[in-house]
C-alpha cells in the first residue's frame, strides 16, 4: 500500500536519526528543505530571524480599530496547477486542501467589459481555442499574432539557444506581435508570473510560463489561491506532522561557515547546513552573493463599506493596477502591481489614489462606496530580476564547502523567482544533503512536461 508523500522507511529512519541539519531562513525555500529532510528522518533545526514563517509569502496582523487587528497577506500569492513541487510541499504539511483552484481568467477592460479565458473540450495545446476566439479585448489581428507566437513557443523552446540572452519583448517583436497583443495578453500574464517587465525579462522565462501553464497540459493554467492567510499554511499544526523539525524564532543567523552557525553570539553545530537566506543577506553572514538586481512588487489592500464586485479575481487591462483579488465578499479587495518600479517613490496616499482611480474604471460601485481603510505594502526586494544573462549567474545548491548548501528562489532551480521556484530550491538542497549523508534521496518532482 502506498502510504503517501510522508511515508518514512523504518531503515532510513534509524540510519538517519542522528544526522543533524541546520537551516538558516524560514522562507519557502528553507521550509521546503525542512519538510523534505524531516520527512526523511533527519533531525532539522531551522533558524528564522522573525517571529513567523513564510518569508516574502506570509501574513501578519494590521490594526483595524481600537485594540483590534485583521490578518492580511503581505501580497496576494497565487500558483498554477503546474506548480507540482509547491503542491507537494503543501501535501507534506497537510494543507493542500486549503488551496482553492479556479478555471477561469477574467480580463477586464476599462468600462467593465469582460473577456473570459477557460479551457474547452479540445486536448492541449488547443484547449483554449474556443474561449480565445471569443475574447472581446483582442481583435482578429491580435489573436492571429498570439496564435502564431504560441505555436512558435511550442516549436522553438527546445531548439533556440539564445533564449537567456534576449528579452521576451525582443522575441515578441521578432514574432510580429501587435502592440495590443503584447499589452493585453503577453504582458498581463508574464509580468505577474515572473515579476519583471518584458524588456527586462529573459525570453526563456516567458517560454517556460506559457509552455507549462498554457500549452503542455489542459489543466496546467488553473489558478490556485490560498483560502486562508498564507501564514496559516505553515503554522504550528502543520509542523506537528514532522516532529523531528524544530523551529527557532527571533534567531537571526549571524555567521555561516563549515563549522556551524553563529546565532546570538553562540555557535551551533550540525552535520550539514543549508543557507536559505535571501541573496542580499549572504555577505552579512560571510558568504559570497551573486550580482543580482531586485524587482519590486506592490500590494494595495482596500476595504469598502459595501460590495464592489462579485468576481473572485480579474486581470485589469491598460492601467497601473494589474490584478484584483476579492478577499471578503467584495468589500475587501487586494490589488497587485508586479515589477512596480514606477510606484517606488510614490507616497502611500498617491498609490491609493491611483488604485481608486483605476478601480472606478472597472467597477462603477466604487464611485458610490466609501473607502473604510487602506494598507499599502511595498516589497522592494520581492524577487531577483530575471534579466537576460542572469541564468548563468545563478549558483547551484552545492558550495565550495562539502557540508554547506544553498537554497532560495535565486539559485539554479530551472524556474523564475516564484513560490514553485523557492520550493524547488529547498528540495534540491535537501536532495544534496541526503546524498552527502550517503542516503541518496530525490525530493524534487519533475515538471509536468
C-alpha positions in Angstrom: 0.0 0.0 0.0 1.2 3.5 -0.9 1.5 5.5 2.4 1.7 8.8 0.6 4.4 11.5 0.4 5.1 11.5 4.1 5.9 7.8 4.3 9.2 7.1 6.0 11.0 3.8 5.6 12.0 2.5 9.0 15.5 1.6 7.9 16.2 5.1 6.7 14.6 6.5 9.9 17.0 4.5 12.1 20.1 5.2 10.0 19.4 8.9 9.8 18.1 9.6 13.3 21.3 11.1 14.4 22.1 13.1 11.2 21.5 16.7 12.0 20.9 19.5 9.6 20.6 23.3 10.3 18.8 25.7 8.0 19.1 29.4 8.0 15.9 31.2 6.9 12.2 30.4 7.3 11.0 31.4 3.8 9.5 28.8 1.4 13.0 27.6 0.4 14.0 26.8 4.0 10.7 25.4 4.9 10.6 23.1 1.9 14.1 21.8 2.7 13.0 21.3 6.3 9.8 19.4 5.3 11.7 17.1 2.9 14.5 16.3 5.3 12.3 16.0 8.3 10.1 13.6 6.4 13.1 11.5 5.5 14.3 11.1 9.1 16.8 13.8 9.5 16.9 16.0 12.7 16.4 19.6 11.5 16.8 22.9 13.3 15.6 25.9 11.4 16.6 29.4 12.5 14.3 32.4 11.5 15.0 36.0 12.3 11.4 37.0 12.6 8.6 35.6 14.8 6.7 34.0 11.9 7.4 31.8 8.9 7.0 32.3 5.1 9.5 35.0 4.2 8.0 37.1 1.4 5.0 34.8 1.2 3.5 35.4 4.6 0.7 37.2 6.5 0.6 39.4 9.6 -1.9 41.4 11.6 -2.7 45.1 10.8 -4.7 47.3 13.2 -8.4 47.9 12.2 -9.6 49.7 15.2 -9.1 50.2 18.9 -7.5 47.0 20.2 -8.5 45.1 17.0 -6.5 43.7 14.1 -7.0 41.8 10.9 -4.6 39.3 9.4 -3.6 40.1 5.8 -1.1 38.6 3.3 1.8 40.9 2.6 0.8 40.5 -1.1 -1.6 38.1 -2.9 0.4 35.0 -3.9 -1.1 32.5 -6.4 0.1 29.3 -8.0 -0.8 27.4 -11.1 -1.7 23.7 -11.3 1.7 23.1 -13.0 3.5 24.1 -9.7 3.8 20.4 -8.7 6.6 20.8 -6.1 4.7 23.6 -4.3 1.6 21.4 -4.2 3.7 18.5 -2.9 5.1 20.8 -0.1 1.5 21.7 0.9 0.7 18.0 0.9 3.6 17.3 3.3 2.2 19.9 5.7 -1.4 18.6 5.3 -2.7 21.9 3.9 -3.2 21.2 0.2 -7.0 21.3 0.7 -6.7 24.9 1.7 -5.9 26.0 -1.9 -8.9 26.9 -4.0 -8.5 26.4 -7.7 -10.2 28.5 -10.4 -10.6 27.5 -14.1 -11.3 31.0 -15.5 -9.2 34.0 -16.1 -11.2 37.2 -16.4 -9.7 40.1 -18.5 -11.4 43.4 -17.6 -11.2 46.4 -19.9 -11.8 50.0 -18.7 -15.5 50.4 -18.8 -16.0 46.9 -17.3 -16.2 44.7 -20.4 -15.0 41.2 -19.5 -13.3 38.5 -21.6 -13.0 35.1 -20.1 -10.3 32.5 -20.8 -11.2 29.0 -19.9 -10.3 25.6 -21.3 -12.7 23.8 -23.6 -13.0 20.2 -24.7 -10.2 20.1 -27.1 -6.9 18.5 -25.9 -3.8 20.5 -25.2 -2.4 22.6 -26.7 -5.8 23.5 -28.4 -7.9 23.6 -25.2 -8.2 27.4 -25.2 -9.2 27.7 -28.9 -12.9 28.3 -28.3 -12.6 30.8 -25.5 -9.7 32.6 -27.2 -11.7 33.3 -30.3 -14.4 34.9 -28.1 -12.1 37.2 -26.2 -13.5 40.7 -26.8 -10.4 42.6 -25.6 -8.5 41.4 -28.7 -9.3 41.9 -32.4 -8.7 39.3 -35.1 -5.2 40.6 -35.9 -4.2 40.4 -32.2 -5.5 36.8 -32.0 -3.7 35.7 -35.1 -0.5 37.2 -33.8 -0.9 35.5 -30.4 -1.7 32.1 -32.0 1.5 32.5 -34.2 3.5 33.3 -31.1 2.2 30.4 -29.0 2.9 28.0 -31.9 6.4 29.4 -32.1 7.0 28.8 -28.4 5.9 25.1 -28.8 8.4 24.8 -31.8 11.3 26.8 -30.5 11.5 26.1 -26.8 14.0 23.2 -27.2 15.7 24.5 -30.4 16.8 28.0 -29.7 20.0 28.5 -27.8 19.7 32.3 -27.2 16.6 32.5 -25.0 18.6 33.5 -22.0 20.4 36.2 -24.0 17.4 38.1 -25.4 14.5 39.8 -23.7 10.9 38.5 -24.0 9.9 41.7 -25.7 12.7 41.3 -28.3 11.3 37.8 -29.0 7.7 39.0 -29.2 8.8 41.7 -31.7 10.6 39.1 -33.8 7.3 37.2 -34.0 5.4 40.3 -35.2 3.2 40.6 -32.2 0.8 43.6 -32.3 1.0 46.3 -29.7 -2.3 45.3 -28.2 -1.5 41.6 -28.1 1.7 42.5 -26.2 0.0 44.8 -23.8 -3.3 43.0 -23.2 -2.1 39.3 -23.3 1.6 38.7 -23.1 2.4 41.4 -20.6 -0.6 40.7 -18.4 0.3 37.1 -17.9 4.1 37.3 -17.9 4.8 40.4 -15.7 2.7 38.9 -12.9 4.2 35.4 -13.3 7.9 36.5 -13.5 7.7 39.8 -11.7 9.7 41.6 -14.4 8.9 43.9 -17.3 9.0 42.3 -20.8 12.1 44.3 -21.8 14.0 43.2 -18.7 12.8 39.5 -18.7 14.9 36.8 -20.3 12.8 35.1 -23.0 13.5 31.6 -21.5 11.2 32.5 -18.5 8.4 33.7 -20.7 8.7 30.5 -22.7 8.5 28.4 -19.5 5.4 30.1 -18.2 3.5 29.7 -21.4 4.7 26.1 -22.0 3.9 24.7 -18.6 1.0 26.9 -17.7 -0.9 27.2 -21.0 0.3 24.7 -23.6 1.7 21.4 -22.1 -1.4 20.2 -20.3 -5.0 21.3 -20.4 -5.3 22.0 -16.6 -1.8 23.5 -16.1 -3.2 27.0 -16.2 -5.7 26.6 -13.3 -5.0 29.2 -10.7 -4.8 28.3 -7.0 -5.5 31.0 -4.4 -5.0 30.1 -0.7 -8.3 30.1 1.1 -6.6 31.1 4.4 -3.9 33.6 5.2 -0.6 32.5 3.9 0.9 32.2 7.4 -1.7 29.6 8.3 -0.3 27.3 5.7 2.9 26.9 7.7 1.5 27.2 11.2 2.3 25.1 14.2 -0.3 22.5 13.4 1.3 21.7 10.1 4.8 21.1 11.6 3.4 18.7 14.2 3.3 16.2 11.4 7.1 16.4 11.3 8.3 16.2 14.9 12.0 16.0 14.0 11.8 19.6 12.7 12.4 22.3 15.3 11.7 26.0 14.6 13.7 28.7 16.3 12.1 32.2 16.0 13.7 35.6 16.5 17.0 33.8 15.9 18.9 35.5 13.1 21.9 33.7 11.9 24.9 36.0 12.2 27.6 33.9 10.5 27.9 30.7 8.5 30.9 28.6 7.8 31.9 24.9 7.6 31.9 24.6 11.4 28.4 25.9 12.1 26.0 28.8 12.5 26.5 31.7 14.9 23.2 32.8 16.5 23.1 35.4 19.2 26.9 35.1 19.5 26.7 31.4 20.2 28.0 28.7 17.7 25.6 25.9 16.8 26.8 22.8 15.0 25.3 20.0 12.9 26.4 17.5 10.3 25.1 19.6 7.4 24.0 23.2 6.8 21.6 24.9 4.4 21.6 28.7 3.8 18.1 29.6 2.6 18.7 33.3 3.1 17.9 36.0 0.5 20.9 36.6 -1.7 21.4 40.1 -0.4 21.8 38.8 3.1 24.7 36.4 2.2 27.6 38.9 2.7 26.4 39.7 6.2 26.9 36.0 7.2 30.2 35.6 5.4 29.1 34.1 2.1 29.5 35.4 -1.4 26.4 36.8 -3.1 25.6 36.8 -6.9 25.4 40.2 -8.6 21.7 40.3 -9.0 19.3 43.2 -9.0 15.8 43.2 -7.4 12.4 43.7 -8.8 9.7 45.1 -6.6 6.0 44.2 -6.0 3.4 46.5 -4.6 0.2 45.3 -2.9 -2.7 47.6 -2.2 -5.4 46.5 0.3 -8.7 48.4 0.2 -11.7 48.0 2.5 -15.0 49.5 1.4 -18.4 50.0 3.1 -20.2 47.9 0.5 -19.8 45.2 -2.1 -17.8 46.4 -5.1 -17.8 43.2 -7.2 -18.7 39.5 -7.2 -15.8 38.5 -9.3 -13.3 36.4 -7.3 -10.4 37.9 -9.3 -9.6 39.7 -12.5 -6.7 41.0 -14.5 -7.1 44.7 -15.2 -6.1 45.9 -18.6 -4.4 49.1 -19.7 -3.9 50.7 -16.2 -1.4 50.7 -13.4 -3.1 48.1 -11.2 -2.6 44.7 -12.8 -4.7 42.2 -10.8 -7.7 42.4 -8.4 -8.5 39.7 -5.8 -11.8 39.6 -3.9 -10.8 38.8 -0.4 -14.1 39.2 1.5 -17.5 39.4 -0.1 -16.5 42.2 -2.5 -15.8 44.6 0.3 -12.1 43.9 0.8 -10.1 43.9 -2.4 -6.4 43.4 -2.9 -4.7 44.8 -5.9 -1.2 43.8 -7.1 1.4 45.5 -9.2 4.4 43.4 -10.2 7.7 44.9 -11.3 6.3 48.1 -9.7 9.4 50.4 -10.1 7.1 53.3 -11.1 5.5 53.2 -7.7 8.7 53.0 -5.7 9.0 56.8 -4.9 5.3 57.5 -4.6 3.6 58.1 -1.2 1.1 55.8 0.3 -1.7 58.4 -0.5 -0.6 58.7 -4.1 -0.7 54.9 -4.6 -4.1 54.7 -3.0 -5.4 57.5 -5.3 -4.1 55.6 -8.3 -5.7 52.4 -7.2 -9.1 54.0 -6.6 -8.9 55.8 -9.9 -8.2 52.6 -11.7 -11.0 50.7 -9.9 -13.6 53.3 -10.8 -13.0 52.4 -14.5 -13.8 48.7 -14.0 -16.3 48.7 -11.1 -18.9 51.5 -11.1 -19.9 50.7 -7.5 -16.6 52.2 -6.3 -17.9 55.7 -7.2 -20.6 55.5 -4.6 -18.7 53.5 -2.0 -16.8 54.8 1.0 -13.2 53.7 1.5 -13.1 52.5 5.1 -9.4 51.9 5.3 -6.4 51.1 3.2 -3.0 49.5 3.5 0.0 49.6 1.0 2.8 47.1 1.0 5.9 47.8 -1.0 8.2 44.8 -1.4 11.2 46.5 -2.7 13.2 43.2 -2.7 10.4 40.9 -3.7 12.4 38.9 -6.3 15.6 38.9 -8.2 15.4 40.4 -11.7 15.2 37.6 -14.2 17.1 39.6 -16.8 18.8 38.2 -19.9 22.2 36.7 -18.9 21.1 36.1 -15.3 20.6 32.3 -15.6 24.4 31.6 -15.9 24.9 33.6 -12.6 22.5 31.5 -10.5 24.5 29.2 -8.2 23.8 25.5 -7.7 22.9 24.1 -4.3 26.4 22.8 -3.7 29.1 25.2 -2.5 32.9 25.1 -2.0 32.2 23.6 1.4 31.3 20.0 1.4 28.7 20.3 4.2 27.1 23.6 3.2 24.3 24.0 0.6 22.3 26.9 -0.8 18.6 27.3 -1.3 16.5 30.2 -2.5 14.4 31.1 -5.5 17.5 32.9 -6.8 19.5 29.6 -7.0 19.6 27.4 -10.1 16.2 25.9 -9.9 15.2 26.0 -13.6 12.3 28.3 -12.7 12.0 32.1 -12.2 11.5 33.6 -8.7 8.2 32.1 -7.8 6.8 30.0 -4.9 7.4 27.0 -7.0 11.0 28.1 -7.7 11.6 28.5 -3.9 10.2 25.1 -3.1 12.2 23.5 -5.9 15.4 25.1 -4.4 14.6 23.7 -1.0 14.0 20.2 -2.4 17.2 20.4 -4.5 19.3 21.4 -1.4 17.6 18.6 0.7 18.5 16.1 -2.0 22.1 17.2 -2.0 22.2 16.8 1.8 20.8 13.3 1.6 23.3 12.3 -1.0 26.2 13.8 1.0 24.9 11.8 4.0 25.2 8.6 2.0 21.5 8.2 1.7 20.6 9.2 -1.9 17.2 10.8 -1.9 15.3 12.8 -4.6 12.6 15.1 -3.4 12.3 17.2 -6.5 9.3 16.3 -8.7 9.7 16.7 -12.5 7.8 19.3 -14.4 4.5 18.3 -16.0 6.2 18.3 -19.4 
